[in-house]
Amino acid sequence: MKRMRQIALILMALMVAPVVIGCGDSGDEPTATGAFADGASLLGLTRDHELNYQVYDSTVTYDPQMIHYDTTDMRINVLRGRNDQVRLSLDGVAHDLLTIDALGVLHSGQIRPNANPVDTVFFYPTPVIMPRTLQGNSSWNILSPPFVGPLGAERRTLLFLNYGYYTVRKFLGRSDVILPGRSYEAYHCRLALFLTETSVDTQMVVDEYYSLTVGLVKLESQAPGRGRRIILIEDH
C-alpha cells in the first residue's frame, strides 16, 4: 500500500507540473514583441475544415491517493457562413456561433440544436475571444455567459470557449509544439479562470497553443484535483 501511494504521488506531481515547450532546445521562454498574427487565423476560422483532437483527463482521489485517467476523442467542425459568421460543431452537432469583425473574434451565441425549433442564445454583452490583431505582451479580459443545458445554466469549458467564467487571457509569444503527427510553430496564450470579475481565487489555469490557419493544436489545463491535456490529431 505504501509503495502504491508513493507511485500515485509521483504520477500526480508529473501531471500537475507545468509543461513549457520553448523554441528549439534552449528551454528559453517564448518572446512576444511587435505585432503578430490575425486572431481569426489563429483560431482556424479562415477556412472550412474538421479538427480531430484527443483529450486526456485526470482526476485525483485522496482516499487512497490515486490518479485516474480517461481518454476521449473530440471532433470540431468549422463552417463559415454569411456576414463573417462562423459556426462551430462538436462531434457533428452545431454548438456555437462566432463572428469576425474589426475588433476581433466574437462569441456571438450558443446554438441549441435540441430546442424546438432550433434557435441560438445570443450573448450580450458579446465576449471577444481573440483580438483581431494579436500583439506582444497583450492581455484581455472575457466575461462569458454560462452554458444553457437541459438542467439550466452551468459553467463549462470547450477548447478556447469558457462558459460562465471570467477569463484573463494573455499572449506570451511564439513557441514550437511537437505532437505525434507533426510539429507546429505556435502562439502561446495563458489563461486564468475566475468565477466572477471580483473573485480572487483562480479556478483554473490554462495554456493554449495556436497555429496559423489551423487553430488550437494543444491545450493544457490545471484545476484543484484535476487536469486536462488536449492535442490535435488530424486537420482536414
C-alpha positions in Angstrom: 0.0 0.0 0.0 2.8 2.4 0.9 4.5 1.7 -2.5 1.3 2.4 -4.4 0.9 5.6 -2.5 4.4 6.7 -3.5 3.8 5.9 -7.1 0.5 7.8 -7.1 2.2 10.8 -5.6 4.9 10.8 -8.3 2.3 10.5 -11.1 0.4 13.4 -9.6 3.5 15.5 -9.5 4.2 14.8 -13.1 0.6 15.6 -14.1 0.4 18.9 -12.4 3.9 20.1 -13.3 3.7 22.8 -15.9 5.0 21.8 -19.4 6.9 24.5 -21.2 7.8 24.0 -24.8 10.3 26.6 -26.0 11.7 27.4 -29.4 14.4 24.9 -30.1 16.3 23.1 -27.3 17.4 26.1 -25.3 14.4 26.0 -23.0 14.0 29.8 -23.1 10.6 31.3 -22.6 9.0 32.4 -25.9 9.4 36.0 -26.7 6.5 38.4 -27.5 7.3 41.6 -29.3 5.7 43.6 -32.0 2.5 42.9 -33.9 1.7 39.3 -34.6 -1.0 37.2 -36.4 -4.6 37.7 -37.2 -6.8 36.4 -34.4 -9.3 34.7 -36.8 -6.5 32.8 -38.5 -5.1 31.7 -35.1 -8.4 30.2 -34.2 -8.6 28.4 -37.5 -11.7 30.3 -38.7 -10.5 31.4 -42.2 -11.4 28.1 -43.9 -13.9 25.3 -43.6 -12.2 22.2 -42.0 -12.5 19.5 -39.4 -10.2 19.2 -36.4 -9.9 15.9 -34.6 -8.5 16.0 -31.0 -7.6 13.5 -28.4 -8.5 14.5 -24.8 -6.7 13.2 -21.7 -8.4 13.9 -18.4 -7.0 13.1 -14.9 -8.8 13.3 -11.6 -7.2 12.8 -8.2 -8.8 10.9 -5.3 -7.3 11.2 -1.9 -8.5 8.0 -0.1 -6.5 6.2 -1.3 -4.5 8.8 -3.1 -4.6 7.8 -6.8 -4.8 9.5 -10.2 -7.4 8.2 -12.6 -7.0 8.8 -16.4 -9.7 9.0 -19.1 -9.1 9.4 -22.8 -11.7 10.6 -25.3 -11.9 11.9 -28.8 -13.3 15.2 -29.9 -14.3 16.4 -33.4 -14.7 20.1 -34.1 -16.1 21.3 -37.5 -15.5 24.9 -38.7 -18.1 26.1 -41.2 -18.0 29.7 -42.5 -21.3 31.5 -43.3 -22.6 34.9 -44.3 -21.7 38.2 -42.7 -18.4 37.0 -41.4 -20.1 34.4 -39.2 -18.6 31.0 -38.4 -20.4 28.0 -37.0 -18.6 25.5 -34.7 -20.0 22.0 -34.4 -19.0 19.5 -31.7 -19.0 15.8 -32.8 -21.3 16.7 -35.7 -23.8 18.8 -33.7 -24.0 22.6 -34.1 -22.7 24.2 -30.9 -21.6 27.9 -31.2 -21.9 30.9 -33.4 -18.8 33.2 -33.8 -18.5 36.5 -35.7 -15.3 38.0 -37.1 -15.2 41.8 -37.2 -12.7 44.6 -37.0 -12.4 44.3 -33.2 -11.8 40.6 -33.0 -13.5 37.2 -32.9 -16.8 37.5 -31.0 -18.6 34.7 -29.3 -22.0 35.7 -30.7 -24.0 32.9 -29.1 -24.7 29.3 -28.2 -26.6 27.2 -30.8 -29.3 25.0 -29.3 -29.9 22.2 -31.8 -32.2 20.3 -29.4 -34.6 23.2 -29.0 -37.9 23.1 -30.9 -37.4 24.9 -33.1 -33.6 25.1 -33.3 -32.5 28.5 -32.0 -29.4 30.5 -30.9 -29.0 32.1 -27.5 -27.3 35.4 -28.4 -24.8 36.8 -25.9 -24.9 40.4 -24.8 -22.5 41.8 -23.9 -20.7 39.8 -26.5 -17.4 38.3 -25.4 -14.3 39.0 -27.5 -12.5 35.7 -27.6 -9.4 36.9 -29.5 -8.5 40.4 -30.7 -8.2 40.8 -34.5 -4.5 41.5 -34.3 -2.6 39.7 -31.6 0.3 41.8 -30.3 3.2 41.1 -28.0 2.5 41.0 -24.2 -1.2 41.8 -24.9 -3.8 40.6 -22.4 -7.6 41.0 -22.3 -10.5 40.0 -20.1 -13.5 38.0 -21.1 -16.8 37.7 -19.3 -18.7 34.8 -20.8 -22.4 33.8 -20.1 -23.0 30.3 -18.8 -23.9 27.4 -21.0 -27.6 26.8 -21.2 -28.1 23.0 -20.9 -31.1 20.7 -20.2 -30.6 21.3 -16.5 -30.3 25.0 -16.8 -27.2 27.3 -16.7 -23.9 25.8 -16.0 -20.1 26.6 -16.2 -18.1 24.6 -18.6 -15.1 24.8 -21.0 -14.8 23.8 -24.6 -11.4 24.4 -26.2 -11.0 28.2 -26.2 -14.6 28.8 -25.1 -15.2 29.2 -21.4 -18.9 29.4 -20.4 -19.8 31.2 -17.1 -16.3 32.2 -16.2 -14.4 35.5 -16.0 -11.3 34.8 -18.1 -8.0 36.7 -18.2 -6.1 35.7 -21.3 -2.5 36.8 -22.0 -0.4 36.3 -25.1 3.1 35.1 -24.1 4.7 34.7 -27.5 5.7 32.1 -30.1 6.6 28.6 -29.2 7.2 25.4 -31.1 4.9 22.5 -30.4 5.8 18.9 -31.3 3.0 16.4 -31.5 2.9 12.8 -32.6 1.7 13.7 -36.1 3.8 16.8 -36.8 5.3 19.9 -35.3 3.8 23.4 -35.4 5.1 27.0 -35.0 2.5 28.1 -32.4 1.4 31.1 -30.5 1.1 30.6 -26.7 -1.6 32.1 -24.6 -2.1 31.6 -20.8 -5.5 31.9 -19.1 -6.7 32.3 -15.6 -10.3 31.5 -15.0 -12.4 33.1 -12.1 -16.0 32.7 -11.1 -16.7 36.4 -11.3 -14.9 39.7 -12.1 -14.3 40.3 -8.4 -13.1 36.8 -7.4 -9.6 36.4 -6.1 -9.4 32.6 -6.2 -8.2 31.2 -9.5 -10.4 28.3 -10.6 -8.2 27.0 -13.4 -5.0 27.9 -15.3 -4.9 27.0 -19.0 -2.1 27.1 -21.5 -3.2 27.3 -25.2 -1.1 26.9 -28.3 -2.4 28.1 -31.7 -1.1 27.6 -35.2 -1.9 29.9 -38.1 -4.9 28.8 -40.2 -5.1 25.5 -38.2 -6.4 26.7 -34.8 -5.8 25.2 -31.4 -3.1 22.5 -31.6 -2.5 21.9 -27.9 -4.2 22.8 -24.6 -3.1 22.0 -21.0 -5.3 23.0 -18.0 -4.9 22.5 -14.3 -7.5 22.9 -11.5 -7.6 21.6 -8.0 -7.8 17.8 -8.2 -8.0 17.5 -11.9 -6.1 18.2 -15.1 -6.6 18.1 -18.9 -4.5 17.8 -22.0 -5.9 18.2 -25.5 -3.7 17.6 -28.6 -4.6 17.9 -32.3 -4.5 14.5 -34.1 -5.7 15.5 -37.5 -6.8 18.6 -39.5 -8.6 18.1 -42.8 
